[in-house]
Each structure stands twice: as C-alpha cells, then as structure tokens.
Amino acid sequence: MQKSSGPDIRVSHFFPVFALSLLLLLSGGSLFGQSLKSVTEEICQRGDCVNGEGTLELTTEFGKGRYTGGFLDGEFEGYGRLEMPISWTEKEVYVGNWERGLRVGRGTHWNGKGNLYIGLWWNNKRHGMGSYFFNLSEWRENQHSELWLKENTENYTGEFVNDHYQGQGTYRWVNGHKYEGGFFAGDKHGFGTFYYAKTGTARQQLWNYGDFVR
C-alpha cells in the first residue's frame, strides 16, 4: 500500500480547523515535525479545544500524544504543553508560549534524546536569548533550575538565530572549562576567550567560521 505524503488525520468530536495547526507546525521548521506527521486521530478530551482552554489527545504510530493549554480558532494559542512520542520509548515535550499554532516567546523543549533548550522562540525556531543543555540522562519538569543546569552540564548560553548559536555566547564543559565569545551559524567566529578550569588561566582566541586562527 502506498503511503500518504502528508498527515492522514481523522477528527473525532473536534472542530476540523485543527488540521491547520498541524500544517503550520510542519511548515514552520517544527522540532515536532516528524512526530506530528504520524498523527492519525485527534480527540478533544476536555474543555474548549477551539476557542478557550482544553486538552487535545493526538494518536500516533508510537502511542498517544497530548496538548493541554490555550486554543484560538482551533490553533494552539497562549501558554500550553505539547508532549509527543517520537519512538516506542522516547517522547519530546514543549512547554511555553504559542501564537497561531507556532512556538513564539519563551518556552522549554526536551527533545527526548538528552538535549534541553530553555529560552526564546520565533516562528517555531530557537531565536533570541536561550540556553541549550546537552547529554542529559533524563529530564523532569521543574527538577532542576536553569542555574543548576548551567553549572552541572555541558551547555551553551547566549544568542540564537534561526536555531543556530549566533552572536555572543558562552559554551561550558562539565570539567569546568568555558569559552566566551562570538558565534556564527553554530560555529565559533570572531574573538573570544577560553577559560581553563584547572589552572584558572585564560587565553584570547580568534576564530573564522569554526576554524581556529590564533
């Protein structure tokens, strides 16, 4: 049987305009893109899932997903929490602000594979000031503060542009070393300072689009 190129959505007890939310999410560089493509059914479990506050259940090939929060014309709006399975054992979670079905404003995203982002979003992308934490064994909401994560994990804190480190930022390693300086499209770029944790010394550096100059 030939697979459909887009989401095959069957709506139950729910205004069909929600399909537009999925299209907006998929077209906006969504981190949930692959998991949303597998949605086959959506059911408004409680509340008002068109214009108000409600809980929407999303059925996927890996099980049930769920959105709880605000809606406007059937699209995610205001504060809300979206949890989607990305495999039989893993799930990703976004908690934060939405505008017309897109992540806009401050939000937290757990990608289900050890990485956590806390910060600003625009048009479904990390954009503005934020912190990205790597190689976490697990994540529970409100388990650790952002400050604790900065001091105890490998992480980047600073400016983002269209999902990339870009502008001024700080990259920290778990051994205590850190780099402060410029970034462009995810690479070190321009002047920066590398701080050595064991010796307490610092070294000025110059980078060119990820290549060390001096």
C-alpha positions in Angstrom: 0.0 0.0 0.0 1.4 3.4 -0.9 1.9 5.7 2.0 0.4 9.2 2.0 2.8 12.1 1.7 1.1 14.1 4.4 -0.7 13.5 7.7 -3.8 11.4 7.5 -5.9 13.0 10.1 -9.3 11.7 11.3 -11.1 14.2 13.6 -13.3 12.9 16.4 -15.5 15.2 18.5 -13.4 18.2 17.4 -13.7 21.1 15.0 -11.6 20.2 11.9 -9.8 23.6 11.8 -7.1 22.0 14.0 -5.7 20.4 10.9 -4.5 23.9 10.0 -2.4 23.9 13.2 -0.6 20.8 12.1 0.1 22.3 8.7 1.5 25.4 10.3 3.7 23.4 12.6 5.0 21.2 9.9 5.8 24.1 7.6 7.4 26.2 10.3 10.6 24.2 10.9 8.9 22.4 13.9 11.1 20.3 16.1 8.0 18.1 16.4 7.6 17.7 12.6 8.3 14.0 12.3 6.1 13.0 15.2 3.2 15.3 14.1 3.3 13.7 10.6 2.3 10.4 12.2 -0.9 11.8 13.8 -3.9 9.8 12.7 -6.6 10.9 15.1 -7.3 13.8 17.4 -9.9 14.0 20.2 -10.7 16.9 22.5 -10.8 15.2 25.9 -11.9 18.1 28.0 -12.5 21.8 27.8 -12.8 24.0 24.7 -10.3 23.0 22.0 -11.4 25.6 19.6 -11.5 28.9 21.5 -10.6 28.5 25.1 -8.6 26.1 27.4 -8.6 22.4 26.7 -6.8 19.1 26.4 -6.4 17.5 23.0 -5.3 13.9 22.6 -3.2 13.0 19.5 -2.9 9.4 18.3 0.3 8.5 16.6 2.0 5.3 15.4 4.0 5.3 18.7 1.1 5.9 21.0 -0.7 8.9 22.4 0.4 12.5 22.4 -1.3 15.3 24.3 -1.6 19.1 24.2 -3.0 21.0 27.2 -3.4 24.7 27.0 -5.0 27.6 25.1 -6.7 27.5 21.7 -7.7 30.2 19.3 -9.7 29.2 16.2 -8.5 25.6 16.7 -4.8 26.5 16.9 -2.5 26.4 19.9 -2.5 29.9 21.5 -1.1 31.3 24.7 0.5 29.0 27.2 0.4 25.3 26.5 2.2 22.0 26.9 2.7 19.6 24.0 4.0 16.1 24.5 4.6 13.8 21.6 6.1 10.3 21.3 9.0 10.0 18.9 9.6 6.3 19.3 8.1 3.4 21.4 10.3 4.5 24.4 11.0 8.3 23.9 9.0 11.4 23.9 9.6 15.1 23.3 8.0 17.9 25.2 7.4 21.6 24.7 6.1 23.8 27.5 5.7 27.5 26.8 4.1 30.2 24.7 2.3 29.7 21.3 0.9 32.1 18.7 -1.3 30.8 15.9 0.0 27.3 16.3 3.7 28.3 16.4 6.2 28.5 19.2 6.7 32.2 19.8 8.1 33.7 23.0 9.6 31.8 25.9 9.5 28.1 26.1 11.2 24.9 27.2 11.8 22.0 24.8 13.0 18.5 25.7 14.0 16.6 22.5 13.7 13.1 24.1 17.3 12.3 23.2 19.3 14.1 26.0 19.1 17.7 24.9 17.1 20.5 26.6 16.5 24.1 25.4 15.2 26.9 27.6 14.7 30.3 26.1 13.1 32.4 23.4 11.4 31.2 20.2 10.3 32.8 17.0 8.3 31.0 14.2 9.0 27.6 15.7 12.8 28.1 15.9 15.2 28.9 18.8 15.7 32.7 18.3 16.9 35.2 20.8 18.5 34.5 24.2 18.5 31.0 25.4 20.3 28.1 27.0 20.9 24.7 25.4 21.9 21.8 27.6 23.5 18.6 26.3 23.8 14.9 27.2 21.2 14.8 30.0 20.3 11.2 31.0 16.8 12.3 31.8 14.6 15.3 32.3 11.7 16.0 34.6 9.8 19.3 34.5 10.9 21.6 37.4 13.5 19.1 38.6 16.5 21.4 38.3 16.8 25.2 37.9 18.3 26.7 34.9 21.2 27.9 37.0 21.9 24.4 38.3 21.9 23.1 34.8 24.4 25.7 33.7 26.8 24.7 36.5 26.4 20.9 36.1 26.1 20.1 32.4 27.7 20.8 29.1 25.8 23.7 27.7 25.6 26.8 25.5 24.0 30.1 26.8 23.7 33.1 24.6 22.1 34.3 21.4 20.4 32.2 18.8 19.3 33.0 15.3 17.1 30.5 13.4 18.1 27.5 15.6 21.8 28.3 15.5 24.2 29.7 18.0 24.8 33.2 16.6 26.0 36.3 18.3 27.6 36.4 21.7 27.5 33.3 23.9 29.2 31.1 26.4 29.9 27.4 25.9 30.6 25.4 29.1 32.0 21.9 29.6 31.4 19.6 32.6 35.1 19.8 33.5 34.7 23.5 34.2 36.3 24.9 31.0 34.4 27.5 29.2 34.5 29.7 26.1 33.0 33.2 25.9 32.9 35.0 22.6 31.3 35.2 19.1 29.4 32.5 17.2 28.0 32.3 13.7 25.7 29.6 12.4 26.7 27.3 15.2 30.5 27.8 14.9 32.9 29.9 16.9 33.5 33.1 15.0 35.4 36.2 15.8 37.2 37.0 19.1 36.6 35.0 22.3 38.3 33.9 25.5 38.9 30.3 26.6 39.0 29.8 30.4 40.9 26.8 31.8 39.3 25.5 34.9 42.3 23.7 36.5 44.8 26.5 36.2 42.4 29.4 36.4 44.1 31.0 33.3 42.5 32.5 30.2 43.6 32.7 26.6 42.3 35.1 23.9 41.4 33.4 20.7 40.4 34.3 17.2 38.1 32.1 15.1 36.9 32.2 11.5 33.7 30.3 10.9 34.7 27.4 13.1 38.4 27.4 12.1 40.9 28.4 14.8 43.1 31.3 13.6 45.2 32.1 16.7 
